[in-house]
Amino acid sequence: MALKITPEIDLYPANNREWEARNPGLEASEEISALFGEMSAFHQRFGFYLDGVDENTAQMPPDWMKRAATAEIDVYGRTVVIVCPAIQDVVVSKLHRLAEKDLDFIRECVAGGRIEVASVLAGLRATKPDPAILSRAQSLLKGMGKR
C-alpha cells in the first residue's frame, strides 16, 4: 500500500540541459514544479502532482539509466523526455536519505518481493556512500528480510 499512497511523482526530464540552454535563467526542474507541482491547477485537477528533479536530487548508481524507462510527451508544443528509474535504483536513493516515508517505501518493496536486496546493495555500493550509510542500509535490509 505504501507504494501507492503518495500524491507526488518525481519527474526528471532527460533533456533538461537542452531545455535550459533554450531558456536561460530557468531550471527545468523548477518549471516542472511550478506548472505541475503541489497545489498547482494540475494537482487540483488530477489529485497528484509532479516534483521536478534533476541529476543532483538523488544518489543513484552510475548505471541507473540503463534500467530506467523513458517516454516522450508533448507539453505545450515541446517534447519532454520523461525518465523513470527502476525501483531498485529508487530504493538506493531512499537508502541514502532514509526519511520515515522512505522506510515505508523500502519495507513495501522488500515485503512485496519487488526488489532483489543483493542488487540494491550492489547499487548502493556503486554510489560510494559514507560507510555509516552502507552499514545502516545493510542492517535495515537484513532485518526486513527476516520478516
N, C-alpha and C positions, 0 to 999 in steps of 0.2 A: 504494500500500500504506500509506503514512503516514497516509492519511485514515481508515484502518480499524483501526489498531493500538492506539489509546488505550482504556483501560478507563473513561475519565472522560467524562461528559456534563455540561456546564454547564447549569444549569436556572435560568431567570429567570421567576418567576411574575408574570404581568401584574397580578394582584390583590394583590400583596404589601402595599401600604399599607392596603388594606381589611382584610386578614387581621391585620396588625399592630395596627390600631385595635381589633379584637376581642380581641386577645391582648397586652395591654400588657406592655412589658418584653421581648418576644420579637421576634426578627428572622426574617422568613420564610426568608431565605437560610440562616441558621444552623440553623433547624429542618429544612430540606431536607437539609443536610449531616449533621446529627445522625441523622436517620432513615434516609437513603438513601446516605450518604457512604462514603468509603473505610473498609474494614474493618467496615462495618455488616453486619447479618444479610442485608440486601438485596444487598450486594456479594458476600458469600459465596455466596448462593443463585444469583444470576444472572450473576456474573462481570464485572459492570461496576458503576460507582457514579455517583451524581449529586452534583455540586458546586453547591450553591445560590449563585446570584449575584444582584446587584441592578443598578440603573441606573448605579451608580458603578464597577462592576467592570471594564468595558471601555470603551474610547474608540470610540464608534460614530458614524457620520454622523447628523445630526439627523433625517433622514427614514428611518432604518433600519426603523422599524415598518411602513412602507408595503410593504416587501418581505418582512417576516417571516411565517412560517407560525404559526398558533396552533391550539391544541386544548384542549378542556375535558375533564378527567378527574375522577372521584370518588376522593378519597383519604380514607379513614376518615370518610365521610359529609360531606366538604367538597368543594366544587367548586374545582378548581385550574385556572387557565388557563395553559397552557404556551406559551411564545413561543420560536420557533426562528428566529434571524436568518438571512438569506440568506447564502450562502457568501461573497459579495463583501464583506459587512459584517464577517464574522468575520475575513477577511483584513485589512481595515482595522485592526481591533483588534489583530491579531497584529503588524502593521507598527509599531504604537506600542511594543509590548513587546519584540518580536524576540528571544525566547529561542531556544535551539537547536531545541527541538521546534517552535517557530513557523516557523522556516526550512524545516524538513522539510515541514510542512503547506503552506506557501506554494509551495514547489517543486512539490509534487504537484498543487496546484490549477492552476498555470501549465502544467506539463507535460501534464496531462490535459485542458487546454482548458476547465476548469470555471469560469474567471473571465475577464472582459474587463479587461485591465490598465488601459485608459483609464477604465473605470467605477470601478475600485478607487482609482486616483489621484484621481479627482474626489471620491470619498467621503472619502478621506484629507484632501484639501484642505479639505473642508467641516468637518472636526473642528478646523481651525485649529491644526495641530501646530507644534511648535517647528521652525524652518527646518532644523535638523540632521536631524530625523526625516524630514521630507519629502525632503530631498536623499538620505539613506540609502535610503529606500524607492524613489525613482525609479531610483537606480543599481542597486539589487538587482533590481527588476523588469525593467529594461532588460537586465541581464546574463542573467537567466533566459530572457528571450525569444529570445536568440541561440542557445540550445542546441537 
